[in-house]
Amino acid sequence: MLHSCREISQEYCKRARDVASELLKGISMSLGLEENYIDKAMEVEFGSQLLVVNFYPPCPQPELAIGMPPHSDHGLLTLLIQNQLGGLQVLHNGKWVPINPLPNSILVNTGDHMEILTNGKYKSVVHRAMVNNKANRISIATSHGPPLDKVVSPAQELVDTEFHPIAYHGITYREYLELQQSNELNGKSCLDRIRV
């Protein structure tokens, strides 16, 4: 059983990396950059990938609890699948908007390092997970980022001193993860610490 679970997880992570790679190509081109710009600049082939499985059992008083507090993800992209129960909410224009999952869909969140690299052109998504009193909620997330020692800073091609001045200080992926892990999750509080 454990062996087959490991094989399934490895295959899932491989395919999730392939999906993320294709999405990064599209994002690069949307910014007017070479198709493989982000992949090369962030050394994604040798980068970090984190698989997180969340299980939220029914809560008798969901109005008094939260599954995951408001936060933005580290990394470039997070791919998320969830059961049909929902519970994910994103902050949009100051209001929490529930994300009702479509069957067999993948939700893509842009992370803090995408915001840093694109000098704010792509924003990381503040989101939270709510609990319910009906049934189990399950989510599986794969986060994709650069190698731990890679310094992430705004791409020079996206910095213009007159119209788009540099918005973030460079920081290694490892230092950013340590900063995030040593602080309470609270919106974009870690990203705010490296703003220029």
C-alpha positions as a Markdown table, in Angstrom:
| # | Residue | x | y | z |
|---|---|---|---|---|
| 1 | Met | 0.0 | 0.0 | 0.0 |
| 2 | Leu | 2.7 | 2.5 | 1.0 |
| 3 | His | 4.8 | 1.6 | -2.1 |
| 4 | Ser | 1.8 | 2.2 | -4.5 |
| 5 | Cys | 1.0 | 5.5 | -2.7 |
| 6 | Arg | 4.6 | 6.6 | -3.2 |
| 7 | Glu | 4.5 | 5.8 | -6.9 |
| 8 | Ile | 1.2 | 7.6 | -7.3 |
| 9 | Ser | 2.6 | 10.7 | -5.5 |
| 10 | Gln | 5.7 | 10.7 | -7.6 |
| 11 | Glu | 3.8 | 10.4 | -10.8 |
| 12 | Tyr | 1.4 | 13.2 | -9.7 |
| 13 | Cys | 4.3 | 15.5 | -8.8 |
| 14 | Lys | 6.0 | 14.8 | -12.2 |
| 15 | Arg | 2.8 | 15.7 | -14.1 |
| 16 | Ala | 2.1 | 18.7 | -11.9 |
| 17 | Arg | 5.6 | 20.0 | -12.7 |
| 18 | Asp | 4.9 | 19.6 | -16.4 |
| 19 | Val | 1.6 | 21.6 | -16.0 |
| 20 | Ala | 3.4 | 24.3 | -14.1 |
| 21 | Ser | 6.1 | 24.5 | -16.7 |
| 22 | Glu | 3.6 | 25.0 | -19.5 |
| 23 | Leu | 1.8 | 27.7 | -17.4 |
| 24 | Leu | 5.1 | 29.5 | -16.8 |
| 25 | Lys | 5.7 | 29.6 | -20.6 |
| 26 | Gly | 2.4 | 31.3 | -21.0 |
| 27 | Ile | 3.1 | 33.8 | -18.3 |
| 28 | Ser | 6.5 | 34.6 | -19.7 |
| 29 | Met | 5.0 | 35.3 | -23.1 |
| 30 | Ser | 2.2 | 37.4 | -21.6 |
| 31 | Leu | 4.9 | 39.6 | -20.1 |
| 32 | Gly | 6.6 | 40.1 | -23.5 |
| 33 | Leu | 9.5 | 37.8 | -22.6 |
| 34 | Glu | 10.9 | 34.7 | -24.2 |
| 35 | Glu | 8.8 | 31.6 | -23.7 |
| 36 | Asn | 11.3 | 29.9 | -21.4 |
| 37 | Tyr | 12.3 | 33.1 | -19.6 |
| 38 | Ile | 10.9 | 32.3 | -16.1 |
| 39 | Asp | 11.9 | 28.6 | -16.4 |
| 40 | Lys | 15.5 | 29.6 | -17.1 |
| 41 | Ala | 15.7 | 32.6 | -14.8 |
| 42 | Met | 14.3 | 30.7 | -11.9 |
| 43 | Glu | 16.0 | 27.4 | -12.7 |
| 44 | Val | 12.7 | 25.7 | -12.4 |
| 45 | Glu | 14.1 | 22.4 | -13.7 |
| 46 | Phe | 16.2 | 22.2 | -10.5 |
| 47 | Gly | 13.7 | 24.0 | -8.3 |
| 48 | Ser | 11.6 | 23.2 | -5.3 |
| 49 | Gln | 8.4 | 21.4 | -5.3 |
| 50 | Leu | 6.2 | 20.8 | -2.3 |
| 51 | Leu | 3.3 | 18.4 | -2.1 |
| 52 | Val | 0.7 | 19.2 | 0.7 |
| 53 | Val | -2.4 | 17.2 | 1.4 |
| 54 | Asn | -4.9 | 18.8 | 3.7 |
| 55 | Phe | -7.8 | 17.0 | 5.4 |
| 56 | Tyr | -10.4 | 19.0 | 7.2 |
| 57 | Pro | -13.0 | 16.9 | 9.1 |
| 58 | Pro | -16.5 | 18.3 | 9.7 |
| 59 | Cys | -16.5 | 20.9 | 12.4 |
| 60 | Pro | -19.5 | 21.1 | 14.7 |
| 61 | Gln | -19.2 | 24.9 | 14.9 |
| 62 | Pro | -17.6 | 26.1 | 11.6 |
| 63 | Glu | -18.4 | 29.7 | 12.4 |
| 64 | Leu | -15.9 | 29.6 | 15.3 |
| 65 | Ala | -13.0 | 27.9 | 13.4 |
| 66 | Ile | -11.0 | 28.4 | 10.3 |
| 67 | Gly | -9.1 | 25.7 | 8.3 |
| 68 | Met | -6.2 | 27.8 | 7.2 |
| 69 | Pro | -5.8 | 31.5 | 8.0 |
| 70 | Pro | -5.4 | 34.2 | 5.2 |
| 71 | His | -2.1 | 33.9 | 3.5 |
| 72 | Ser | -0.3 | 34.0 | 0.1 |
| 73 | Asp | 1.8 | 31.1 | -1.0 |
| 74 | His | 5.5 | 31.2 | -1.5 |
| 75 | Gly | 7.0 | 30.2 | -4.8 |
| 76 | Leu | 5.9 | 30.9 | -8.3 |
| 77 | Leu | 2.7 | 28.8 | -8.8 |
| 78 | Thr | 0.6 | 26.5 | -6.6 |
| 79 | Leu | -1.6 | 23.9 | -8.3 |
| 80 | Leu | -4.6 | 22.9 | -6.2 |
| 81 | Ile | -7.2 | 20.2 | -6.5 |
| 82 | Gln | -10.0 | 19.7 | -4.0 |
| 83 | Asn | -13.0 | 17.6 | -3.5 |
| 84 | Gln | -16.3 | 19.1 | -4.6 |
| 85 | Leu | -17.1 | 20.4 | -1.1 |
| 86 | Gly | -15.3 | 23.7 | -1.6 |
| 87 | Gly | -14.1 | 25.8 | 1.3 |
| 88 | Leu | -11.4 | 27.8 | -0.5 |
| 89 | Gln | -11.9 | 31.6 | -0.5 |
| 90 | Val | -9.8 | 34.3 | -2.2 |
| 91 | Leu | -9.6 | 37.9 | -1.1 |
| 92 | His | -10.8 | 40.1 | -4.0 |
| 93 | Asn | -11.4 | 43.9 | -3.6 |
| 94 | Gly | -11.4 | 43.6 | 0.1 |
| 95 | Lys | -14.1 | 40.8 | 0.2 |
| 96 | Trp | -13.8 | 37.0 | 0.6 |
| 97 | Val | -15.0 | 35.2 | -2.5 |
| 98 | Pro | -15.8 | 31.5 | -2.3 |
| 99 | Ile | -14.2 | 29.4 | -5.0 |
| 100 | Asn | -16.6 | 26.7 | -6.0 |
| 101 | Pro | -14.5 | 24.0 | -7.7 |
| 102 | Leu | -15.5 | 22.6 | -11.1 |
| 103 | Pro | -15.4 | 18.9 | -11.4 |
| 104 | Asn | -11.9 | 17.6 | -12.3 |
| 105 | Ser | -10.4 | 21.0 | -12.3 |
| 106 | Ile | -7.1 | 22.4 | -11.1 |
| 107 | Leu | -7.0 | 25.8 | -9.5 |
| 108 | Val | -3.8 | 27.8 | -10.0 |
| 109 | Asn | -2.6 | 30.4 | -7.5 |
| 110 | Thr | 0.2 | 32.8 | -8.3 |
| 111 | Gly | 2.7 | 33.0 | -5.4 |
| 112 | Asp | 4.8 | 35.6 | -3.8 |
| 113 | His | 7.9 | 34.8 | -5.9 |
| 114 | Met | 5.9 | 35.4 | -9.1 |
| 115 | Glu | 5.0 | 38.8 | -7.7 |
| 116 | Ile | 8.6 | 39.5 | -6.9 |
| 117 | Leu | 10.0 | 38.3 | -10.2 |
| 118 | Thr | 7.3 | 40.2 | -12.3 |
| 119 | Asn | 7.9 | 43.3 | -10.2 |
| 120 | Gly | 4.2 | 43.3 | -9.2 |
| 121 | Lys | 2.7 | 42.7 | -12.7 |
| 122 | Tyr | 1.4 | 39.3 | -11.4 |
| 123 | Lys | 0.1 | 39.5 | -7.9 |
| 124 | Ser | 0.2 | 36.7 | -5.4 |
| 125 | Val | -3.3 | 35.5 | -4.3 |
| 126 | Val | -4.4 | 35.9 | -0.6 |
| 127 | His | -6.6 | 33.0 | 0.3 |
| 128 | Arg | -7.9 | 31.0 | 3.2 |
| 129 | Ala | -9.6 | 27.7 | 3.8 |
| 130 | Met | -12.9 | 27.4 | 5.6 |
| 131 | Val | -14.3 | 24.4 | 7.5 |
| 132 | Asn | -17.8 | 23.1 | 7.4 |
| 133 | Asn | -20.1 | 20.9 | 9.4 |
| 134 | Lys | -21.3 | 18.7 | 6.6 |
| 135 | Ala | -18.5 | 16.5 | 5.4 |
| 136 | Asn | -14.7 | 16.0 | 5.0 |
| 137 | Arg | -12.9 | 18.5 | 2.9 |
| 138 | Ile | -9.7 | 17.4 | 1.1 |
| 139 | Ser | -7.2 | 19.5 | -0.9 |
| 140 | Ile | -4.0 | 18.6 | -2.6 |
| 141 | Ala | -1.6 | 21.4 | -3.4 |
| 142 | Thr | 1.8 | 21.4 | -5.2 |
| 143 | Ser | 3.9 | 24.5 | -4.9 |
| 144 | His | 6.5 | 25.2 | -7.5 |
| 145 | Gly | 9.5 | 27.4 | -6.8 |
| 146 | Pro | 13.2 | 28.0 | -7.6 |
| 147 | Pro | 16.1 | 26.2 | -6.0 |
| 148 | Leu | 16.5 | 27.1 | -2.3 |
| 149 | Asp | 19.7 | 29.2 | -2.9 |
| 150 | Lys | 18.3 | 31.1 | -5.9 |
| 151 | Val | 18.1 | 34.9 | -5.3 |
| 152 | Val | 14.7 | 36.1 | -6.5 |
| 153 | Ser | 14.4 | 39.7 | -7.5 |
| 154 | Pro | 12.5 | 41.6 | -10.1 |
| 155 | Ala | 13.4 | 40.8 | -13.7 |
| 156 | Gln | 15.4 | 43.7 | -15.1 |
| 157 | Glu | 13.3 | 43.5 | -18.3 |
| 158 | Leu | 10.2 | 44.4 | -16.2 |
| 159 | Val | 11.8 | 47.3 | -14.3 |
| 160 | Asp | 11.6 | 50.9 | -15.6 |
| 161 | Thr | 12.8 | 53.7 | -13.3 |
| 162 | Glu | 10.1 | 56.1 | -14.7 |
| 163 | Phe | 7.0 | 53.9 | -14.9 |
| 164 | His | 7.8 | 50.6 | -13.1 |
| 165 | Pro | 10.5 | 51.2 | -10.5 |
| 166 | Ile | 11.9 | 48.2 | -8.7 |
| 167 | Ala | 9.3 | 47.1 | -6.1 |
| 168 | Tyr | 11.1 | 44.4 | -4.1 |
| 169 | His | 14.5 | 43.6 | -2.7 |
| 170 | Gly | 16.1 | 40.4 | -3.8 |
| 171 | Ile | 16.0 | 37.5 | -1.4 |
| 172 | Thr | 17.0 | 33.8 | -1.6 |
| 173 | Tyr | 14.1 | 31.4 | -1.7 |
| 174 | Arg | 15.5 | 29.7 | 1.4 |
| 175 | Glu | 15.6 | 33.0 | 3.4 |
| 176 | Tyr | 12.0 | 33.8 | 2.3 |
| 177 | Leu | 10.8 | 30.3 | 3.4 |
| 178 | Glu | 12.5 | 30.8 | 6.7 |
| 179 | Leu | 10.9 | 34.2 | 7.1 |
| 180 | Gln | 7.5 | 32.8 | 6.3 |
| 181 | Gln | 7.9 | 29.8 | 8.6 |
| 182 | Ser | 9.0 | 31.9 | 11.5 |
| 183 | Asn | 6.0 | 34.2 | 11.4 |
| 184 | Glu | 2.3 | 33.8 | 11.8 |
| 185 | Leu | 0.4 | 33.5 | 8.4 |
| 186 | Asn | -1.2 | 36.8 | 7.8 |
| 187 | Gly | -2.0 | 37.9 | 4.3 |
| 188 | Lys | 1.1 | 39.1 | 2.5 |
| 189 | Ser | 3.0 | 40.0 | 5.6 |
| 190 | Cys | 6.2 | 38.3 | 4.5 |
| 191 | Leu | 6.1 | 39.9 | 1.0 |
| 192 | Asp | 5.5 | 43.3 | 2.7 |
| 193 | Arg | 8.9 | 42.9 | 4.5 |
| 194 | Ile | 10.9 | 43.0 | 1.3 |
| 195 | Arg | 9.0 | 45.8 | -0.5 |
| 196 | Val | 11.2 | 48.7 | -1.5 |
